Amino acid sequence: MFRASSYNLSDQTPSGLKDLNFMNSVDQEEFTLFGVSTIYFRISAQQENYDSTFRDVLSSKRFDEPIQLRSFFKVDESTTHGMGDIGIGQNADRNGTVWFNVALVESILGRSPIIGDVVENVQIHQKFEIFSISKEMHRLGYPLRYKCGIRLYQDSK
């Protein structure tokens, strides 16, 4: 007689949570061993000069105290240079991707990453702004990692 799998993906029993916690701890250990030291700048909830019409900050953004954590970085080698929108100043576009463990980054930051936060790769000493966020690498129906699209951060100061 054949028996079907009785595992339920939304199983909230202690045994189901034990499996999820085990997979999460394995993923956190992978970040600890192989991840790059990263400095995370959370955008401050209190922003001066916020324009409600355009939903953007008019002056430089304010950030909370930097937080150090570990992540996986992938930055494109090519950099595109050009003029600003109005012909004044130089722009350099450099894009990439950064991955964080969901449980680890939420416990350290106290919230999930948001668009506008800035991360700095300690190895290459460059700051990148997060412009897209998605969850990936699902195990047992739960996401284990955040995948954040990043671009070179150019402060207006």
Phi, psi and omega in degrees: 000132180271146180239130179280158178294135182258013183282130178254128184294333178262028182289116180257016178288161179304325180290323178292319177290329178295319177297316180295316179297324177295313180295323178293320179292326176294318179293320177297322178294324177297319177294321181294319183280318190245356183283163179264140176295127187229139174257125185251126178251110178281133177291135184288144178289336179263103180246132174277155176057046178273126180265111183288336179292311181267353181054051181212160178273131183283327180250192179299145180286151174255139182238153174285181179302141179292147181237134179262132177210184182242144182208173172255128181247141169222111182244133178296142181287325185279144178235130179261128179251151178187180179273160177291176182298325182256012177085007180245128177091167181250143174243143174230117181260124176219119185250167178185195181219144175227140180244139175232150171286131186301307184294321183292312183290325178290326178287326180284315183280333185085002178197172177278160177298148177232159179295132182110341175295157182238137176239146178237125175279120184292330182289321183255358176053048175228145179261141180230141179262137178281127179239350175209146182223134173214159177258142181212181180056064181282134174229131180056031177084004180240142177283142178255336186226148167266135173248116185245126172281134183232154174222156183305129181273124180240103181287143182274001179285000000 
